[in-house]
């Protein structure tokens, strides 16, 4: 199973979201093997990483993968060494022919295509919203934390 995360870079975390995310992961994954495909470009990505890492600490078979949108030598030198200390895997999608200004869009499409499940925090605009809409078109199961009031109402 593969899970990916999309959310707004200006996500304003409150204490209520972490237990919802962890419970959602517990219900979706349990003790199954899972690869979590993660980005590193904003507040929601940081939140998703922290929750994924916390989930991994108490569950076997969890792999954290950073999906990089950039392949330049400068980027690899300045950022990927650090990412190697945080993630089990770094994935390089075949998007190097795309202009740098749209690399994250193509990286998000790659993540949506690879994932079985998308966990998001999106409203009705922006790049993260576009990525969720793309995942919906690909038939992926979407869980939007922005629309979840009570975890017991989630239909798994």
MODELLER restraints for C-alpha pairs under 7 A, 6 or more apart:
rsr = mdl.restraints
at = mdl.atoms
rsr.add(forms.Gaussian(group=physical.xy_distance, feature=features.Distance(at['CA:1:A'], at['CA:33:A']), mean=6.56, stdev=0.5))
rsr.add(forms.Gaussian(group=physical.xy_distance, feature=features.Distance(at['CA:1:A'], at['CA:34:A']), mean=4.87, stdev=0.5))
rsr.add(forms.Gaussian(group=physical.xy_distance, feature=features.Distance(at['CA:1:A'], at['CA:35:A']), mean=6.40, stdev=0.5))
rsr.add(forms.Gaussian(group=physical.xy_distance, feature=features.Distance(at['CA:1:A'], at['CA:116:A']), mean=6.29, stdev=0.5))
rsr.add(forms.Gaussian(group=physical.xy_distance, feature=features.Distance(at['CA:2:A'], at['CA:34:A']), mean=5.54, stdev=0.5))
rsr.add(forms.Gaussian(group=physical.xy_distance, feature=features.Distance(at['CA:2:A'], at['CA:35:A']), mean=4.79, stdev=0.5))
rsr.add(forms.Gaussian(group=physical.xy_distance, feature=features.Distance(at['CA:2:A'], at['CA:36:A']), mean=5.82, stdev=0.5))
rsr.add(forms.Gaussian(group=physical.xy_distance, feature=features.Distance(at['CA:2:A'], at['CA:115:A']), mean=4.73, stdev=0.5))
rsr.add(forms.Gaussian(group=physical.xy_distance, feature=features.Distance(at['CA:2:A'], at['CA:116:A']), mean=5.31, stdev=0.5))
rsr.add(forms.Gaussian(group=physical.xy_distance, feature=features.Distance(at['CA:2:A'], at['CA:117:A']), mean=6.57, stdev=0.5))
rsr.add(forms.Gaussian(group=physical.xy_distance, feature=features.Distance(at['CA:3:A'], at['CA:35:A']), mean=6.39, stdev=0.5))
rsr.add(forms.Gaussian(group=physical.xy_distance, feature=features.Distance(at['CA:3:A'], at['CA:36:A']), mean=4.93, stdev=0.5))
rsr.add(forms.Gaussian(group=physical.xy_distance, feature=features.Distance(at['CA:3:A'], at['CA:37:A']), mean=6.10, stdev=0.5))
rsr.add(forms.Gaussian(group=physical.xy_distance, feature=features.Distance(at['CA:3:A'], at['CA:115:A']), mean=5.22, stdev=0.5))
rsr.add(forms.Gaussian(group=physical.xy_distance, feature=features.Distance(at['CA:3:A'], at['CA:116:A']), mean=5.97, stdev=0.5))
rsr.add(forms.Gaussian(group=physical.xy_distance, feature=features.Distance(at['CA:3:A'], at['CA:117:A']), mean=4.80, stdev=0.5))
rsr.add(forms.Gaussian(group=physical.xy_distance, feature=features.Distance(at['CA:3:A'], at['CA:118:A']), mean=5.75, stdev=0.5))
rsr.add(forms.Gaussian(group=physical.xy_distance, feature=features.Distance(at['CA:4:A'], at['CA:36:A']), mean=5.75, stdev=0.5))
rsr.add(forms.Gaussian(group=physical.xy_distance, feature=features.Distance(at['CA:4:A'], at['CA:37:A']), mean=4.68, stdev=0.5))
rsr.add(forms.Gaussian(group=physical.xy_distance, feature=features.Distance(at['CA:4:A'], at['CA:38:A']), mean=6.12, stdev=0.5))
rsr.add(forms.Gaussian(group=physical.xy_distance, feature=features.Distance(at['CA:4:A'], at['CA:111:A']), mean=6.51, stdev=0.5))
rsr.add(forms.Gaussian(group=physical.xy_distance, feature=features.Distance(at['CA:4:A'], at['CA:115:A']), mean=5.90, stdev=0.5))
rsr.add(forms.Gaussian(group=physical.xy_distance, feature=features.Distance(at['CA:4:A'], at['CA:117:A']), mean=6.47, stdev=0.5))
rsr.add(forms.Gaussian(group=physical.xy_distance, feature=features.Distance(at['CA:4:A'], at['CA:118:A']), mean=5.01, stdev=0.5))
rsr.add(forms.Gaussian(group=physical.xy_distance, feature=features.Distance(at['CA:4:A'], at['CA:119:A']), mean=6.32, stdev=0.5))
rsr.add(forms.Gaussian(group=physical.xy_distance, feature=features.Distance(at['CA:5:A'], at['CA:38:A']), mean=6.28, stdev=0.5))
rsr.add(forms.Gaussian(group=physical.xy_distance, feature=features.Distance(at['CA:5:A'], at['CA:48:A']), mean=6.71, stdev=0.5))
rsr.add(forms.Gaussian(group=physical.xy_distance, feature=features.Distance(at['CA:5:A'], at['CA:118:A']), mean=5.62, stdev=0.5))
rsr.add(forms.Gaussian(group=physical.xy_distance, feature=features.Distance(at['CA:5:A'], at['CA:119:A']), mean=4.88, stdev=0.5))
rsr.add(forms.Gaussian(group=physical.xy_distance, feature=features.Distance(at['CA:5:A'], at['CA:120:A']), mean=5.45, stdev=0.5))
rsr.add(forms.Gaussian(group=physical.xy_distance, feature=features.Distance(at['CA:6:A'], at['CA:119:A']), mean=6.57, stdev=0.5))
rsr.add(forms.Gaussian(group=physical.xy_distance, feature=features.Distance(at['CA:6:A'], at['CA:120:A']), mean=4.69, stdev=0.5))
rsr.add(forms.Gaussian(group=physical.xy_distance, feature=features.Distance(at['CA:6:A'], at['CA:121:A']), mean=6.57, stdev=0.5))
rsr.add(forms.Gaussian(group=physical.xy_distance, feature=features.Distance(at['CA:6:A'], at['CA:128:A']), mean=5.33, stdev=0.5))
rsr.add(forms.Gaussian(group=physical.xy_distance, feature=features.Distance(at['CA:6:A'], at['CA:132:A']), mean=6.95, stdev=0.5))
rsr.add(forms.Gaussian(group=physical.xy_distance, feature=features.Distance(at['CA:7:A'], at['CA:44:A']), mean=5.16, stdev=0.5))
rsr.add(forms.Gaussian(group=physical.xy_distance, feature=features.Distance(at['CA:7:A'], at['CA:45:A']), mean=6.78, stdev=0.5))
rsr.add(forms.Gaussian(group=physical.xy_distance, feature=features.Distance(at['CA:7:A'], at['CA:120:A']), mean=5.23, stdev=0.5))
rsr.add(forms.Gaussian(group=physical.xy_distance, feature=features.Distance(at['CA:7:A'], at['CA:121:A']), mean=4.53, stdev=0.5))
rsr.add(forms.Gaussian(group=physical.xy_distance, feature=features.Distance(at['CA:7:A'], at['CA:122:A']), mean=5.46, stdev=0.5))
rsr.add(forms.Gaussian(group=physical.xy_distance, feature=features.Distance(at['CA:7:A'], at['CA:128:A']), mean=5.18, stdev=0.5))
rsr.add(forms.Gaussian(group=physical.xy_distance, feature=features.Distance(at['CA:8:A'], at['CA:44:A']), mean=5.96, stdev=0.5))
rsr.add(forms.Gaussian(group=physical.xy_distance, feature=features.Distance(at['CA:8:A'], at['CA:121:A']), mean=6.61, stdev=0.5))
rsr.add(forms.Gaussian(group=physical.xy_distance, feature=features.Distance(at['CA:8:A'], at['CA:122:A']), mean=6.13, stdev=0.5))
rsr.add(forms.Gaussian(group=physical.xy_distance, feature=features.Distance(at['CA:8:A'], at['CA:128:A']), mean=5.79, stdev=0.5))
rsr.add(forms.Gaussian(group=physical.xy_distance, feature=features.Distance(at['CA:9:A'], at['CA:41:A']), mean=6.68, stdev=0.5))
rsr.add(forms.Gaussian(group=physical.xy_distance, feature=features.Distance(at['CA:9:A'], at['CA:42:A']), mean=3.93, stdev=0.5))
rsr.add(forms.Gaussian(group=physical.xy_distance, feature=features.Distance(at['CA:9:A'], at['CA:43:A']), mean=4.95, stdev=0.5))
rsr.add(forms.Gaussian(group=physical.xy_distance, feature=features.Distance(at['CA:9:A'], at['CA:44:A']), mean=5.78, stdev=0.5))
rsr.add(forms.Gaussian(group=physical.xy_distance, feature=features.Distance(at['CA:10:A'], at['CA:42:A']), mean=6.61, stdev=0.5))
rsr.add(forms.Gaussian(group=physical.xy_distance, feature=features.Distance(at['CA:10:A'], at['CA:43:A']), mean=5.69, stdev=0.5))
rsr.add(forms.Gaussian(group=physical.xy_distance, feature=features.Distance(at['CA:11:A'], at['CA:43:A']), mean=5.30, stdev=0.5))
rsr.add(forms.Gaussian(group=physical.xy_distance, feature=features.Distance(at['CA:11:A'], at['CA:44:A']), mean=5.30, stdev=0.5))
rsr.add(forms.Gaussian(group=physical.xy_distance, feature=features.Distance(at['CA:18:A'], at['CA:51:A']), mean=6.69, stdev=0.5))
rsr.add(forms.Gaussian(group=physical.xy_distance, feature=features.Distance(at['CA:20:A'], at['CA:151:A']), mean=6.38, stdev=0.5))
rsr.add(forms.Gaussian(group=physical.xy_distance, feature=features.Distance(at['CA:21:A'], at['CA:51:A']), mean=6.94, stdev=0.5))
rsr.add(forms.Gaussian(group=physical.xy_distance, feature=features.Distance(at['CA:22:A'], at['CA:51:A']), mean=6.50, stdev=0.5))
rsr.add(forms.Gaussian(group=physical.xy_distance, feature=features.Distance(at['CA:22:A'], at['CA:55:A']), mean=6.66, stdev=0.5))
rsr.add(forms.Gaussian(group=physical.xy_distance, feature=features.Distance(at['CA:31:A'], at['CA:59:A']), mean=6.22, stdev=0.5))
rsr.add(forms.Gaussian(group=physical.xy_distance, feature=features.Distance(at['CA:31:A'], at['CA:60:A']), mean=6.78, stdev=0.5))
rsr.add(forms.Gaussian(group=physical.xy_distance, feature=features.Distance(at['CA:32:A'], at['CA:61:A']), mean=6.65, stdev=0.5))
rsr.add(forms.Gaussian(group=physical.xy_distance, feature=features.Distance(at['CA:33:A'], at['CA:61:A']), mean=4.42, stdev=0.5))
rsr.add(forms.Gaussian(group=physical.xy_distance, feature=features.Distance(at['CA:33:A'], at['CA:62:A']), mean=5.82, stdev=0.5))
rsr.add(forms.Gaussian(group=physical.xy_distance, feature=features.Distance(at['CA:34:A'], at['CA:61:A']), mean=6.29, stdev=0.5))
rsr.add(forms.Gaussian(group=physical.xy_distance, feature=features.Distance(at['CA:34:A'], at['CA:62:A']), mean=5.07, stdev=0.5))
rsr.add(forms.Gaussian(group=physical.xy_distance, feature=features.Distance(at['CA:34:A'], at['CA:63:A']), mean=6.32, stdev=0.5))
rsr.add(forms.Gaussian(group=physical.xy_distance, feature=features.Distance(at['CA:35:A'], at['CA:62:A']), mean=5.94, stdev=0.5))
rsr.add(forms.Gaussian(group=physical.xy_distance, feature=features.Distance(at['CA:35:A'], at['CA:63:A']), mean=4.70, stdev=0.5))
rsr.add(forms.Gaussian(group=physical.xy_distance, feature=features.Distance(at['CA:35:A'], at['CA:64:A']), mean=6.00, stdev=0.5))
rsr.add(forms.Gaussian(group=physical.xy_distance, feature=features.Distance(at['CA:35:A'], at['CA:65:A']), mean=6.88, stdev=0.5))
rsr.add(forms.Gaussian(group=physical.xy_distance, feature=features.Distance(at['CA:36:A'], at['CA:63:A']), mean=6.12, stdev=0.5))
rsr.add(forms.Gaussian(group=physical.xy_distance, feature=features.Distance(at['CA:36:A'], at['CA:64:A']), mean=5.01, stdev=0.5))
rsr.add(forms.Gaussian(group=physical.xy_distance, feature=features.Distance(at['CA:36:A'], at['CA:65:A']), mean=5.92, stdev=0.5))
rsr.add(forms.Gaussian(group=physical.xy_distance, feature=features.Distance(at['CA:37:A'], at['CA:64:A']), mean=6.49, stdev=0.5))
rsr.add(forms.Gaussian(group=physical.xy_distance, feature=features.Distance(at['CA:37:A'], at['CA:65:A']), mean=4.99, stdev=0.5))
rsr.add(forms.Gaussian(group=physical.xy_distance, feature=features.Distance(at['CA:37:A'], at['CA:66:A']), mean=6.08, stdev=0.5))
rsr.add(forms.Gaussian(group=physical.xy_distance, feature=features.Distance(at['CA:37:A'], at['CA:67:A']), mean=6.43, stdev=0.5))
rsr.add(forms.Gaussian(group=physical.xy_distance, feature=features.Distance(at['CA:37:A'], at['CA:111:A']), mean=6.76, stdev=0.5))
rsr.add(forms.Gaussian(group=physical.xy_distance, feature=features.Distance(at['CA:38:A'], at['CA:45:A']), mean=6.97, stdev=0.5))
rsr.add(forms.Gaussian(group=physical.xy_distance, feature=features.Distance(at['CA:38:A'], at['CA:49:A']), mean=6.84, stdev=0.5))
rsr.add(forms.Gaussian(group=physical.xy_distance, feature=features.Distance(at['CA:38:A'], at['CA:65:A']), mean=5.98, stdev=0.5))
rsr.add(forms.Gaussian(group=physical.xy_distance, feature=features.Distance(at['CA:38:A'], at['CA:66:A']), mean=4.99, stdev=0.5))
rsr.add(forms.Gaussian(group=physical.xy_distance, feature=features.Distance(at['CA:38:A'], at['CA:67:A']), mean=6.01, stdev=0.5))
rsr.add(forms.Gaussian(group=physical.xy_distance, feature=features.Distance(at['CA:39:A'], at['CA:45:A']), mean=5.86, stdev=0.5))
rsr.add(forms.Gaussian(group=physical.xy_distance, feature=features.Distance(at['CA:39:A'], at['CA:66:A']), mean=5.82, stdev=0.5))
rsr.add(forms.Gaussian(group=physical.xy_distance, feature=features.Distance(at['CA:39:A'], at['CA:67:A']), mean=5.81, stdev=0.5))
rsr.add(forms.Gaussian(group=physical.xy_distance, feature=features.Distance(at['CA:39:A'], at['CA:68:A']), mean=6.98, stdev=0.5))
rsr.add(forms.Gaussian(group=physical.xy_distance, feature=features.Distance(at['CA:40:A'], at['CA:46:A']), mean=6.44, stdev=0.5))
rsr.add(forms.Gaussian(group=physical.xy_distance, feature=features.Distance(at['CA:56:A'], at['CA:62:A']), mean=5.42, stdev=0.5))
rsr.add(forms.Gaussian(group=physical.xy_distance, feature=features.Distance(at['CA:63:A'], at['CA:88:A']), mean=6.06, stdev=0.5))
rsr.add(forms.Gaussian(group=physical.xy_distance, feature=features.Distance(at['CA:64:A'], at['CA:87:A']), mean=5.27, stdev=0.5))
rsr.add(forms.Gaussian(group=physical.xy_distance, feature=features.Distance(at['CA:64:A'], at['CA:88:A']), mean=5.35, stdev=0.5))
rsr.add(forms.Gaussian(group=physical.xy_distance, feature=features.Distance(at['CA:64:A'], at['CA:89:A']), mean=6.58, stdev=0.5))
rsr.add(forms.Gaussian(group=physical.xy_distance, feature=features.Distance(at['CA:65:A'], at['CA:87:A']), mean=5.64, stdev=0.5))
rsr.add(forms.Gaussian(group=physical.xy_distance, feature=features.Distance(at['CA:65:A'], at['CA:88:A']), mean=5.88, stdev=0.5))
rsr.add(forms.Gaussian(group=physical.xy_distance, feature=features.Distance(at['CA:65:A'], at['CA:89:A']), mean=4.64, stdev=0.5))
rsr.add(forms.Gaussian(group=physical.xy_distance, feature=features.Distance(at['CA:65:A'], at['CA:90:A']), mean=5.53, stdev=0.5))
rsr.add(forms.Gaussian(group=physical.xy_distance, feature=features.Distance(at['CA:65:A'], at['CA:91:A']), mean=6.72, stdev=0.5))
rsr.add(forms.Gaussian(group=physical.xy_distance, feature=features.Distance(at['CA:66:A'], at['CA:87:A']), mean=6.27, stdev=0.5))
rsr.add(forms.Gaussian(group=physical.xy_distance, feature=features.Distance(at['CA:66:A'], at['CA:89:A']), mean=6.33, stdev=0.5))
rsr.add(forms.Gaussian(group=physical.xy_distance, feature=features.Distance(at['CA:66:A'], at['CA:90:A']), mean=4.81, stdev=0.5))
rsr.add(forms.Gaussian(group=physical.xy_distance, feature=features.Distance(at['CA:66:A'], at['CA:91:A']), mean=6.10, stdev=0.5))
rsr.add(forms.Gaussian(group=physical.xy_distance, feature=features.Distance(at['CA:67:A'], at['CA:90:A']), mean=5.91, stdev=0.5))
rsr.add(forms.Gaussian(group=physical.xy_distance, feature=features.Distance(at['CA:67:A'], at['CA:91:A']), mean=4.73, stdev=0.5))
rsr.add(forms.Gaussian(group=physical.xy_distance, feature=features.Distance(at['CA:67:A'], at['CA:92:A']), mean=6.22, stdev=0.5))
rsr.add(forms.Gaussian(group=physical.xy_distance, feature=features.Distance(at['CA:68:A'], at['CA:91:A']), mean=6.28, stdev=0.5))
rsr.add(forms.Gaussian(group=physical.xy_distance, feature=features.Distance(at['CA:68:A'], at['CA:92:A']), mean=5.74, stdev=0.5))
rsr.add(forms.Gaussian(group=physical.xy_distance, feature=features.Distance(at['CA:69:A'], at['CA:103:A']), mean=5.35, stdev=0.5))
rsr.add(forms.Gaussian(group=physical.xy_distance, feature=features.Distance(at['CA:69:A'], at['CA:104:A']), mean=5.37, stdev=0.5))
rsr.add(forms.Gaussian(group=physical.xy_distance, feature=features.Distance(at['CA:69:A'], at['CA:107:A']), mean=5.26, stdev=0.5))
rsr.add(forms.Gaussian(group=physical.xy_distance, feature=features.Distance(at['CA:70:A'], at['CA:103:A']), mean=6.79, stdev=0.5))
rsr.add(forms.Gaussian(group=physical.xy_distance, feature=features.Distance(at['CA:71:A'], at['CA:96:A']), mean=6.38, stdev=0.5))
rsr.add(forms.Gaussian(group=physical.xy_distance, feature=features.Distance(at['CA:93:A'], at['CA:107:A']), mean=6.73, stdev=0.5))
rsr.add(forms.Gaussian(group=physical.xy_distance, feature=features.Distance(at['CA:93:A'], at['CA:110:A']), mean=6.86, stdev=0.5))
rsr.add(forms.Gaussian(group=physical.xy_distance, feature=features.Distance(at['CA:95:A'], at['CA:106:A']), mean=6.79, stdev=0.5))
rsr.add(forms.Gaussian(group=physical.xy_distance, feature=features.Distance(at['CA:108:A'], at['CA:131:A']), mean=5.97, stdev=0.5))
rsr.add(forms.Gaussian(group=physical.xy_distance, feature=features.Distance(at['CA:109:A'], at['CA:131:A']), mean=6.40, stdev=0.5))
rsr.add(forms.Gaussian(group=physical.xy_distance, feature=features.Distance(at['CA:109:A'], at['CA:134:A']), mean=6.95, stdev=0.5))
rsr.add(forms.Gaussian(group=physical.xy_distance, feature=features.Distance(at['CA:112:A'], at['CA:135:A']), mean=5.09, stdev=0.5))
rsr.add(forms.Gaussian(group=physical.xy_distance, feature=features.Distance(at['CA:113:A'], at['CA:135:A']), mean=6.90, stdev=0.5))
rsr.add(forms.Gaussian(group=physical.xy_distance, feature=features.Distance(at['CA:113:A'], at['CA:138:A']), mean=6.90, stdev=0.5))
rsr.add(forms.Gaussian(group=physical.xy_distance, feature=features.Distance(at['CA:116:A'], at['CA:140:A']), mean=5.82, stdev=0.5))
rsr.add(forms.Gaussian(group=physical.xy_distance, feature=features.Distance(at['CA:116:A'], at['CA:141:A']), mean=6.77, stdev=0.5))
rsr.add(forms.Gaussian(group=physical.xy_distance, feature=features.Distance(at['CA:117:A'], at['CA:140:A']), mean=5.75, stdev=0.5))
rsr.add(forms.Gaussian(group=physical.xy_distance, feature=features.Distance(at['CA:117:A'], at['CA:141:A']), mean=4.92, stdev=0.5))
rsr.add(forms.Gaussian(group=physical.xy_distance, feature=features.Distance(at['CA:117:A'], at['CA:142:A']), mean=6.07, stdev=0.5))
rsr.add(forms.Gaussian(group=physical.xy_distance, feature=features.Distance(at['CA:118:A'], at['CA:140:A']), mean=6.87, stdev=0.5))
rsr.add(forms.Gaussian(group=physical.xy_distance, feature=features.Distance(at['CA:118:A'], at['CA:141:A']), mean=6.16, stdev=0.5))
rsr.add(forms.Gaussian(group=physical.xy_distance, feature=features.Distance(at['CA:118:A'], at['CA:142:A']), mean=4.81, stdev=0.5))
rsr.add(forms.Gaussian(group=physical.xy_distance, feature=features.Distance(at['CA:118:A'], at['CA:143:A']), mean=6.22, stdev=0.5))
rsr.add(forms.Gaussian(group=physical.xy_distance, feature=features.Distance(at['CA:119:A'], at['CA:142:A']), mean=5.97, stdev=0.5))
rsr.add(forms.Gaussian(group=physical.xy_distance, feature=features.Distance(at['CA:119:A'], at['CA:143:A']), mean=4.81, stdev=0.5))
rsr.add(forms.Gaussian(group=physical.xy_distance, feature=features.Distance(at['CA:119:A'], at['CA:144:A']), mean=5.94, stdev=0.5))
rsr.add(forms.Gaussian(group=physical.xy_distance, feature=features.Distance(at['CA:120:A'], at['CA:143:A']), mean=6.08, stdev=0.5))
rsr.add(forms.Gaussian(group=physical.xy_distance, feature=features.Distance(at['CA:120:A'], at['CA:144:A']), mean=4.61, stdev=0.5))
rsr.add(forms.Gaussian(group=physical.xy_distance, feature=features.Distance(at['CA:120:A'], at['CA:145:A']), mean=6.00, stdev=0.5))
rsr.add(forms.Gaussian(group=physical.xy_distance, feature=features.Distance(at['CA:121:A'], at['CA:144:A']), mean=5.23, stdev=0.5))
rsr.add(forms.Gaussian(group=physical.xy_distance, feature=features.Distance(at['CA:121:A'], at['CA:145:A']), mean=5.02, stdev=0.5))
rsr.add(forms.Gaussian(group=physical.xy_distance, feature=features.Distance(at['CA:121:A'], at['CA:146:A']), mean=5.06, stdev=0.5))
rsr.add(forms.Gaussian(group=physical.xy_distance, feature=features.Distance(at['CA:122:A'], at['CA:128:A']), mean=6.46, stdev=0.5))
rsr.add(forms.Gaussian(group=physical.xy_distance, feature=features.Distance(at['CA:122:A'], at['CA:129:A']), mean=5.49, stdev=0.5))
rsr.add(forms.Gaussian(group=physical.xy_distance, feature=features.Distance(at['CA:122:A'], at['CA:144:A']), mean=6.68, stdev=0.5))
rsr.add(forms.Gaussian(group=physical.xy_distance, feature=features.Distance(at['CA:122:A'], at['CA:146:A']), mean=6.10, stdev=0.5))
rsr.add(forms.Gaussian(group=physical.xy_distance, feature=features.Distance(at['CA:123:A'], at['CA:129:A']), mean=6.52, stdev=0.5))
